[in-house]
Amino acid sequence: MSKYHPGSGSSAIKDHLKAPFSDYQWRLKSIELILAELIESSNNGDIILAEGKRDIISLKKLGINGSIELVTQSPLTEISERVASEKKRVIVLTDWDRRGNILAAKLSEDLVYLGADVDMQLRDKLSSLVKKEIKDVESLYTYVIKLRKIVTGDQIDI
């Protein structure tokens, strides 16, 4: 492990990165734009569907304070019927592993059938940006903090 200390030379951290520094900057900016959209949607009453309690903790730490429903606490048909009956936009934000993909597809199918306004695009965009690094929503907060430290030059462990 190497440590980067601000003031020890701006290229110190760049020498230990797996990708060009600009890739980290771009990825962070892209993720933060998606998070801003999630925060706005959540504040406007949209419902976010997540898999577990740790996902909720991660999302809350990232500033998403609206309605987040767990999809693993009840049968999917019950969740879909309850959420669709609220007549609000639904953002599916399950993990981007095999199980999360299956849940997302099933939820989307059920919700669309029930007439809900379903957003899968935010999950897809987020997944495409992070799936090589992290596999789940619960790791998102830690990953964003790591990217922020890399981009701002704060002390990090590599």
Secondary structure as a PSIPRED ss2 file (coil, helix, strand):
# PSIPRED VFORMAT (PSIPRED V4.0)

   1 M C   1.000  0.000  0.000
   2 S C   1.000  0.000  0.000
   3 K E   0.000  0.000  1.000
   4 Y C   1.000  0.000  0.000
   5 H C   1.000  0.000  0.000
   6 P C   1.000  0.000  0.000
   7 G C   1.000  0.000  0.000
   8 S C   1.000  0.000  0.000
   9 G C   1.000  0.000  0.000
  10 S C   1.000  0.000  0.000
  11 S H   0.000  1.000  0.000
  12 A H   0.000  1.000  0.000
  13 I H   0.000  1.000  0.000
  14 K H   0.000  1.000  0.000
  15 D C   1.000  0.000  0.000
  16 H C   1.000  0.000  0.000
  17 L C   1.000  0.000  0.000
  18 K C   1.000  0.000  0.000
  19 A C   1.000  0.000  0.000
  20 P C   1.000  0.000  0.000
  21 F H   0.000  1.000  0.000
  22 S H   0.000  1.000  0.000
  23 D H   0.000  1.000  0.000
  24 Y H   0.000  1.000  0.000
  25 Q H   0.000  1.000  0.000
  26 W H   0.000  1.000  0.000
  27 R H   0.000  1.000  0.000
  28 L H   0.000  1.000  0.000
  29 K H   0.000  1.000  0.000
  30 S H   0.000  1.000  0.000
  31 I H   0.000  1.000  0.000
  32 E H   0.000  1.000  0.000
  33 L H   0.000  1.000  0.000
  34 I H   0.000  1.000  0.000
  35 L H   0.000  1.000  0.000
  36 A H   0.000  1.000  0.000
  37 E H   0.000  1.000  0.000
  38 L H   0.000  1.000  0.000
  39 I H   0.000  1.000  0.000
  40 E H   0.000  1.000  0.000
  41 S H   0.000  1.000  0.000
  42 S H   0.000  1.000  0.000
  43 N H   0.000  1.000  0.000
  44 N C   1.000  0.000  0.000
  45 G C   1.000  0.000  0.000
  46 D C   1.000  0.000  0.000
  47 I E   0.000  0.000  1.000
  48 I E   0.000  0.000  1.000
  49 L E   0.000  0.000  1.000
  50 A E   0.000  0.000  1.000
  51 E C   1.000  0.000  0.000
  52 G C   1.000  0.000  0.000
  53 K H   0.000  1.000  0.000
  54 R H   0.000  1.000  0.000
  55 D H   0.000  1.000  0.000
  56 I H   0.000  1.000  0.000
  57 I H   0.000  1.000  0.000
  58 S H   0.000  1.000  0.000
  59 L H   0.000  1.000  0.000
  60 K H   0.000  1.000  0.000
  61 K H   0.000  1.000  0.000
  62 L C   1.000  0.000  0.000
  63 G C   1.000  0.000  0.000
  64 I C   1.000  0.000  0.000
  65 N C   1.000  0.000  0.000
  66 G C   1.000  0.000  0.000
  67 S C   1.000  0.000  0.000
  68 I E   0.000  0.000  1.000
  69 E E   0.000  0.000  1.000
  70 L E   0.000  0.000  1.000
  71 V C   1.000  0.000  0.000
  72 T C   1.000  0.000  0.000
  73 Q C   1.000  0.000  0.000
  74 S C   1.000  0.000  0.000
  75 P C   1.000  0.000  0.000
  76 L H   0.000  1.000  0.000
  77 T H   0.000  1.000  0.000
  78 E H   0.000  1.000  0.000
  79 I H   0.000  1.000  0.000
  80 S H   0.000  1.000  0.000
  81 E H   0.000  1.000  0.000
  82 R H   0.000  1.000  0.000
  83 V H   0.000  1.000  0.000
  84 A H   0.000  1.000  0.000
  85 S H   0.000  1.000  0.000
  86 E C   1.000  0.000  0.000
  87 K C   1.000  0.000  0.000
  88 K C   1.000  0.000  0.000
  89 R C   1.000  0.000  0.000
  90 V E   0.000  0.000  1.000
  91 I E   0.000  0.000  1.000
  92 V E   0.000  0.000  1.000
  93 L C   1.000  0.000  0.000
  94 T C   1.000  0.000  0.000
  95 D C   1.000  0.000  0.000
  96 W C   1.000  0.000  0.000
  97 D C   1.000  0.000  0.000
  98 R H   0.000  1.000  0.000
  99 R H   0.000  1.000  0.000
 100 G H   0.000  1.000  0.000
 101 N H   0.000  1.000  0.000
 102 I H   0.000  1.000  0.000
 103 L H   0.000  1.000  0.000
 104 A H   0.000  1.000  0.000
 105 A H   0.000  1.000  0.000
 106 K H   0.000  1.000  0.000
 107 L H   0.000  1.000  0.000
 108 S H   0.000  1.000  0.000
 109 E H   0.000  1.000  0.000
 110 D H   0.000  1.000  0.000
 111 L H   0.000  1.000  0.000
 112 V H   0.000  1.000  0.000
 113 Y H   0.000  1.000  0.000
 114 L C   1.000  0.000  0.000
 115 G C   1.000  0.000  0.000
 116 A C   1.000  0.000  0.000
 117 D C   1.000  0.000  0.000
 118 V E   0.000  0.000  1.000
 119 D E   0.000  0.000  1.000
 120 M C   1.000  0.000  0.000
 121 Q H   0.000  1.000  0.000
 122 L H   0.000  1.000  0.000
 123 R H   0.000  1.000  0.000
 124 D H   0.000  1.000  0.000
 125 K H   0.000  1.000  0.000
 126 L H   0.000  1.000  0.000
 127 S H   0.000  1.000  0.000
 128 S H   0.000  1.000  0.000
 129 L H   0.000  1.000  0.000
 130 V H   0.000  1.000  0.000
 131 K C   1.000  0.000  0.000
 132 K C   1.000  0.000  0.000
 133 E C   1.000  0.000  0.000
 134 I C   1.000  0.000  0.000
 135 K C   1.000  0.000  0.000
 136 D C   1.000  0.000  0.000
 137 V H   0.000  1.000  0.000
 138 E H   0.000  1.000  0.000
 139 S H   0.000  1.000  0.000
 140 L H   0.000  1.000  0.000
 141 Y H   0.000  1.000  0.000
 142 T H   0.000  1.000  0.000
 143 Y H   0.000  1.000  0.000
 144 V H   0.000  1.000  0.000
 145 I H   0.000  1.000  0.000
 146 K H   0.000  1.000  0.000
 147 L H   0.000  1.000  0.000
 148 R H   0.000  1.000  0.000
 149 K H   0.000  1.000  0.000
 150 I H   0.000  1.000  0.000
 151 V H   0.000  1.000  0.000
 152 T H   0.000  1.000  0.000
 153 G C   1.000  0.000  0.000
 154 D C   1.000  0.000  0.000
 155 Q C   1.000  0.000  0.000
 156 I C   1.000  0.000  0.000
 157 D E   0.000  0.000  1.000
 158 I C   1.000  0.000  0.000
